Amino acid sequence: GVATNQLIVVGESPTNQGQATITGGSWSSAELLSVGDLGSGEVRIAGGYVSSGSAIIGSGSTGHGNVTITSGTWVNSRNLEVGRFGAGVLNVEGGLVQISGTTITGSRSGGEGTVILAGNEESRGILQTSGLSRSSIGSGKVEFNGGVLRAEQSNTSFFTGYQKGDVTIGSGGAYLDSNGYLMVIPASLEGTGALHVIGAGVVSLFNSNSYTGGTVVESGTLFISANQGAGTGAIRVERGASLIFNYTITPQNIVLLEGGSFFNRMLRNTSFAGAFNASTTLGGGTTEAGLLDGVASVSALLQADFAAASTAGNDHLRTGGVLSLSGVGILDATTGRTDTFVLQLGVAELGEGSILGWLDTESNQWVNAVLGNIGGTARFLGNKAYDPDTDFALGNYGFDTANGTVWAVLNHNSDFAVVPEPGMWGLLGLGAVALLRRRRGAYQRGVRSNPRVRVQSAGS
């Protein structure tokens, strides 16, 4: 059926208790839908289509309003106030609530508004809105427990006025859907659940957060602009998604790159130590990678990706995943020489004699990573952990069976992996070998034959 109204009030006076249930059809209010005006009002949407101009849940000082949606759609063309002067609850367990304006909780003095976004793998409630706002003279809370908050448009302050403890993530998790827009979250997120980032746009965490359930970037981009912006758990980046740390932010979370990309915007004179720490299960087992030393002399956009395999003719020798590292600042565009840094890779079962390998594009073979350096000397320092006090010299390399890692001091962007060292490379530990001429020729030939090499080496 179809019901069309100019104005709907459910629970008008203090003695009224109004109820409305929608399971199908269409119900519309051109001007206003008020639930719990001065009395008690309840609306349940379990199917069908509801539309309204403006909407208030808990309007008057004695009003108590509750709207629960489990399926169907509610479209509101202007603002939605949850708890104006009274108490209001919006409980989205399924279906879609689409608010073209702002969703306001506790908008006036004495107002108490609560938005609950719940759901599970079979059905998630979706609130699509231009933003969420809490008045300083009212009180407002947003509780996630498996539901989706979707952007109606770009907003550089998607949560406005919320205090510590107002926005919580329950065990079901919180799903932030950028919907192709920029969605900046300045509120402090707390709770035990996980944060999921979905949609084709950008979700920016602008504040320190304390949620402990971890973060999953399923699609789009997660931009972190505060230390501990992603809470205390691990960050998992799925295929096609991106994770970006802003300037001066040191990554403190374990980062799992399962086909996604990692970026770190680095200022000049920033240490490379800790600028990238990530792992992957691509390529078999677990491969861990990190930067241990060096200083960025120019501003750069560091990028890291993992792949399960490479095109190398001797790829069968490789252990674990393939790391593509780019964006380390280029100091010499002719040779591709970058700032000097220390890269470490770790695998669960490291064979003695393993080294950090570099995919030489000239021979299409995995070779010792220090052979890709521009200048310097190759020097094997043995089976030991990297020591920043003694080992930071271009061309030094080693393996550490106690910790399952290989490391090298490098100055080039490339693809890297854990590979066994051929017997001839062992001779490099007995003396210094000049590398400049061979590397420069390989770099220049690679640029001429494959323009992508120039782009990658330039840190694009």
C-alpha positions in Angstrom: 0.0 0.0 0.0 0.8 3.7 -0.2 0.3 6.3 2.5 1.2 10.0 1.8 1.2 12.6 4.5 2.3 16.3 4.9 3.2 15.7 8.6 3.6 12.6 10.8 3.9 12.7 14.6 4.2 9.4 16.5 3.7 10.0 20.2 2.5 13.6 20.2 1.6 14.5 23.8 3.1 13.4 27.2 0.3 10.8 27.6 0.6 9.4 24.1 2.3 6.1 23.2 2.5 5.9 19.4 3.7 3.0 17.3 4.1 2.4 13.6 5.3 -0.7 11.8 6.2 -0.7 8.1 6.8 -4.1 6.4 6.2 -3.1 2.8 4.7 -0.5 0.6 5.5 3.2 0.8 5.0 5.7 3.6 5.9 9.4 3.1 5.9 12.6 5.1 6.6 15.7 2.9 7.6 18.0 5.7 8.4 16.2 9.0 8.5 12.8 10.6 8.6 13.2 14.4 8.9 10.1 16.6 8.5 10.8 20.3 7.4 14.5 20.2 6.4 15.0 23.8 5.2 11.4 24.4 6.6 8.0 23.6 7.0 7.0 19.9 8.3 3.9 18.2 8.7 3.2 14.5 9.9 -0.2 13.2 10.8 -0.5 9.5 11.1 -4.1 8.4 10.7 -3.6 4.7 9.2 -1.2 2.2 10.1 2.4 1.6 9.8 5.4 4.0 10.5 9.0 3.0 10.5 12.3 4.9 11.6 15.9 4.5 13.1 16.4 8.0 13.0 14.0 10.9 13.3 14.2 14.7 13.6 11.3 17.1 12.9 12.5 20.7 11.8 16.1 20.0 10.3 17.6 23.2 11.8 17.6 26.7 9.5 14.8 27.7 9.7 13.0 24.4 11.2 9.4 24.0 11.6 8.2 20.4 13.0 5.0 18.9 13.4 4.1 15.3 14.6 0.6 14.4 15.2 -0.6 10.8 15.9 -4.2 10.0 15.3 -4.1 6.3 13.9 -1.8 3.7 14.8 1.9 3.1 14.3 5.2 4.9 15.2 8.3 2.9 15.3 11.7 4.6 16.0 14.7 2.3 17.2 17.1 5.1 18.8 16.8 8.6 17.9 14.1 11.0 18.0 15.0 14.7 18.3 12.1 17.2 17.5 13.5 20.7 16.6 17.2 20.2 15.3 18.2 23.7 14.3 14.6 24.6 15.8 11.1 24.3 16.2 9.5 20.9 17.6 6.3 19.5 18.2 5.3 15.9 19.0 1.6 15.7 20.0 0.5 12.2 20.3 -3.3 12.2 19.7 -3.8 8.5 18.5 -2.0 5.5 19.4 1.5 4.5 18.9 4.9 6.2 19.9 7.6 3.8 20.2 11.2 5.2 21.0 13.9 2.6 21.8 16.3 5.4 23.6 15.9 8.7 22.7 13.4 11.4 22.7 15.3 14.7 22.8 13.6 18.1 21.8 15.6 21.2 21.2 18.8 19.2 19.7 21.0 22.0 20.0 21.4 25.8 19.0 18.2 27.6 18.9 16.2 24.4 20.2 12.7 24.4 20.8 11.0 21.1 22.2 7.6 20.3 22.9 6.0 16.9 23.5 2.3 16.8 24.9 0.7 13.7 24.6 -3.1 13.9 24.7 -6.1 11.7 26.5 -9.3 10.7 27.9 -11.0 7.6 24.4 -11.8 6.3 23.0 -8.3 6.9 24.5 -5.0 7.9 22.7 -1.9 8.7 23.8 1.1 6.6 23.5 4.8 7.6 24.4 7.0 4.7 24.8 10.6 5.7 26.7 13.8 5.0 28.2 13.7 8.5 27.5 13.2 12.2 27.3 16.1 14.7 27.0 16.4 18.4 26.0 19.6 20.1 28.1 20.9 23.1 24.9 21.4 25.1 23.4 18.0 24.4 24.8 14.5 24.6 25.3 12.1 21.7 26.8 8.7 21.1 27.5 6.5 18.1 27.8 2.8 18.8 29.2 0.4 16.1 28.5 -3.3 16.3 28.7 -4.6 12.8 27.0 -1.8 10.9 28.1 0.5 8.1 28.6 4.3 8.1 28.6 5.5 4.5 29.5 8.9 3.2 26.8 10.8 1.3 29.5 13.4 0.2 33.0 14.4 1.0 33.4 15.9 4.5 36.7 17.0 6.2 35.0 16.6 9.6 32.7 13.7 9.4 32.3 13.6 13.2 31.9 17.0 14.8 31.8 17.7 18.5 32.2 14.2 19.7 34.2 13.7 22.9 36.3 10.8 24.2 34.1 7.9 24.8 31.2 9.0 22.5 32.2 6.8 19.6 32.7 3.1 20.3 33.3 -0.1 18.3 31.8 -3.3 19.7 32.8 -6.8 18.9 30.9 -6.8 15.6 33.2 -4.1 14.3 32.8 -0.8 12.5 32.5 -0.4 8.7 33.5 3.0 7.2 32.4 3.3 3.6 33.9 6.3 1.8 31.6 5.6 -1.1 34.1 7.3 -3.4 34.5 10.4 -1.3 36.9 11.9 1.3 35.8 10.9 4.8 37.9 12.5 7.5 37.3 11.1 11.0 38.5 13.5 13.8 36.6 11.6 16.6 38.4 9.3 19.0 37.4 5.7 18.3 37.4 3.3 21.3 36.3 -0.3 21.9 37.3 -3.9 21.4 36.1 -4.3 17.8 37.8 -4.0 14.4 37.6 -1.1 12.0 36.9 -2.0 8.4 37.6 0.5 5.6 35.5 0.0 2.4 34.5 2.0 -0.6 36.6 3.6 -3.5 37.5 6.8 -1.7 39.7 7.9 1.2 39.0 7.4 4.9 41.3 9.6 7.0 41.9 8.9 10.7 42.8 12.3 12.1 43.1 11.5 15.8 44.7 9.0 18.1 42.5 6.0 18.7 42.4 3.3 21.2 40.2 0.6 19.6 42.0 -2.8 20.0 40.4 -5.1 17.4 42.7 -4.2 14.5 42.1 -2.5 11.1 41.2 -4.1 7.8 41.5 -2.0 4.6 39.3 -4.0 2.3 39.1 -1.4 -0.5 39.9 2.3 -1.1 42.6 4.1 0.9 43.2 4.5 4.6 45.1 7.7 5.4 46.6 8.0 8.9 47.4 11.5 10.2 48.0 10.8 13.9 50.3 8.5 15.9 48.3 5.5 17.0 45.6 6.6 14.5 44.8 2.9 13.8 44.5 1.9 17.4 46.7 -0.8 18.8 45.9 -3.8 16.6 47.4 -5.0 13.3 46.5 -3.3 10.0 45.6 -5.7 7.2 45.6 -4.3 3.6 43.7 -6.3 1.0 44.4 -6.6 -2.7 43.9 -3.3 -4.5 43.6 -1.2 -1.3 46.2 1.3 0.1 47.5 2.4 3.4 49.2 5.8 3.8 51.0 7.3 6.8 51.2 11.1 6.7 54.3 13.2 7.4 55.9 12.8 10.9 53.8 9.7 11.7 55.8 6.7 12.7 54.0 3.4 11.9 53.4 1.6 15.2 51.0 -1.1 14.0 51.9 -4.5 12.5 51.1 -4.1 8.8 49.9 -7.1 6.8 50.1 -6.5 3.1 47.9 -9.1 1.4 48.0 -7.7 -2.1 47.6 -4.1 -0.9 50.1 -1.2 -1.0 51.9 0.7 1.8 52.9 4.4 1.5 54.8 6.6 3.9 55.1 10.3 3.2 58.6 11.2 4.5 60.1 14.6 5.1 63.8 15.3 4.5 66.1 14.5 7.5 63.6 11.8 8.6 65.1 8.4 9.7 64.3 5.4 7.6 64.4 3.2 10.8 60.9 2.0 11.4 59.5 3.8 8.4 58.4 0.5 6.9 57.6 -2.7 8.8 55.2 -5.1 7.1 54.6 -8.8 6.4 52.8 -10.9 3.9 51.7 -14.5 3.4 52.0 -14.2 -0.4 54.7 -16.5 -1.8 54.3 -19.1 0.9 54.7 -18.9 4.7 55.2 -15.4 6.2 57.7 -12.9 4.9 58.5 -9.9 7.1 60.2 -6.7 5.8 61.5 -3.5 7.4 63.9 -0.6 7.1 66.5 -0.5 9.9 68.7 2.5 9.2 69.5 5.5 7.0 68.2 9.1 6.7 66.0 10.6 4.0 67.9 13.6 2.6 64.9 14.7 0.4 61.2 14.5 0.9 59.8 11.3 -0.6 56.8 9.0 -0.9 58.0 5.6 0.2 56.0 2.7 -1.3 56.1 -1.0 -0.6 54.2 -3.9 -2.2 54.4 -7.7 -1.9 53.9 -10.2 -4.7 53.7 -14.0 -4.6 56.2 -14.5 -7.4 58.5 -12.7 -9.9 59.5 -13.1 -13.6 63.1 -14.0 -12.7 64.5 -17.0 -14.5 65.7 -18.4 -11.2 62.6 -17.6 -9.2 62.4 -21.2 -8.0 65.3 -20.4 -5.7 63.4 -17.7 -3.9 62.0 -18.2 -0.3 58.9 -16.3 0.7 57.3 -13.2 -1.0 58.7 -10.6 -3.4 59.0 -7.1 -2.0 58.8 -4.1 -4.4 60.3 -1.1 -2.7 60.2 2.3 -4.4 60.0 5.9 -3.5 63.3 6.2 -1.6 64.6 9.6 -2.7 66.6 9.7 -5.9 69.8 11.6 -5.6 71.1 10.9 -9.1 68.6 10.6 -11.9 71.2 9.3 -14.3 72.1 6.2 -12.3 69.0 5.9 -10.1 71.2 6.3 -6.9 69.0 6.8 -3.9 69.6 7.7 -0.2 71.5 4.9 1.6 69.3 2.7 3.7 69.3 -0.8 5.4 66.6 -3.3 4.3 65.8 -6.5 6.1 63.7 -9.4 5.1 62.8 -12.4 7.3 61.2 -15.8 6.6 60.2 -18.6 8.9 62.8 -21.2 7.6 65.9 -19.3 6.7 68.6 -21.4 5.1 72.2 -20.7 6.2 74.0 -18.8 3.5 70.8 -17.0 2.4 71.1 -13.4 1.3 69.0 -10.5 0.4 68.4 -10.8 -3.4 67.8 -8.2 -6.0 65.9 -8.8 -9.3 68.5 -7.7 -11.9 66.3 -6.5 -14.8 69.3 -6.8 -17.2 69.8 -10.6 -16.6 66.3 -11.3 -15.2 67.9 -13.2 -12.4 67.9 -12.9 -8.6 71.4 -11.8 -7.6 73.0 -10.3 -4.4 71.1 -7.1 -3.6 74.3 -5.2 -3.0 75.3 -5.8 -6.7 72.6 -3.3 -7.5 74.2 -0.5 -5.6 75.7 2.6 -7.3 79.3 2.8 -6.0 80.4 1.3 -2.7 81.8 -2.1 -2.1 80.3 -5.5 -1.4 81.3 -6.9 2.0 79.9 -10.0 3.7 79.8 -9.5 7.5 78.7 -13.0 8.3 75.9 -14.6 10.4 74.9 -11.7 12.6 72.2 -9.2 13.3 72.6 -5.8 11.8 74.4 -3.4 14.2 73.8 0.3 13.4 76.9 1.3 15.3 79.3 -0.7 13.1 77.6 -2.0 10.0 76.2 1.1 8.2 78.4 1.2 5.1 77.2 0.9 1.6 77.5 -2.7 0.3 77.7 -4.4 3.7 75.3 -7.4 4.0 74.7 -10.5 6.1 72.2 -13.1 7.4 71.0 -13.8 10.9 69.8 -17.4 11.3 69.0 -16.8 15.0 66.2 -14.3 13.9 65.6 -15.7 10.4 66.6 -12.5 8.6 68.8 -11.2 5.8 69.9 -7.6 5.5 71.9 -5.3 3.3 73.0 -1.7 3.1 71.6 -0.4 -0.3 71.0 2.7 -2.4 68.5 1.6 -5.0 64.8 1.1 -5.4 64.1 -2.5 -6.7 62.4 -5.8 -6.2 63.9 -7.9 -3.3 63.5 -11.4 -1.9 65.3 -14.0 0.2 67.5 -16.2 -2.0 70.4 -18.6 -1.5 73.9 -17.1 -2.2 75.8 -18.8 -5.1 79.2 -20.1 -4.1 81.0 -17.4 -6.2 79.4 -14.6 -4.1 81.0 -16.0 -1.0 84.3 -14.6 -2.4 83.0 -11.1 -1.9 83.5 -11.5 1.8 87.3 -11.7 1.2 87.7 -8.3 -0.5 86.1 -5.2 -1.9 84.6 -5.2 -5.4 83.8 -2.0 -7.3 80.2 -1.9 -8.5 79.6 1.4 -10.1 80.3 0.7 -13.7 78.2 -2.5 -13.9 75.3 -1.0 -12.1 75.2 2.2 -14.1 75.1 0.3 -17.4 72.4 -2.0 -16.2 70.3 1.0 -15.0 70.6 2.9 -18.3 69.9 -0.1 -20.5 66.8 -0.9 -18.3 65.5 2.6 -18.7 65.8 2.6 -22.4 64.2 -0.8 -22.8 61.5 -0.4 -20.2 60.1 3.0 -19.4 58.4 1.6 -16.3 61.9 1.2 -14.7 62.4 4.9 -14.9 59.0 5.6 -13.2 59.6 3.1 -10.4 63.2 4.2 -9.8 61.9 7.8 -9.6 59.6 6.9 -6.8 56.4 7.7 -8.7 
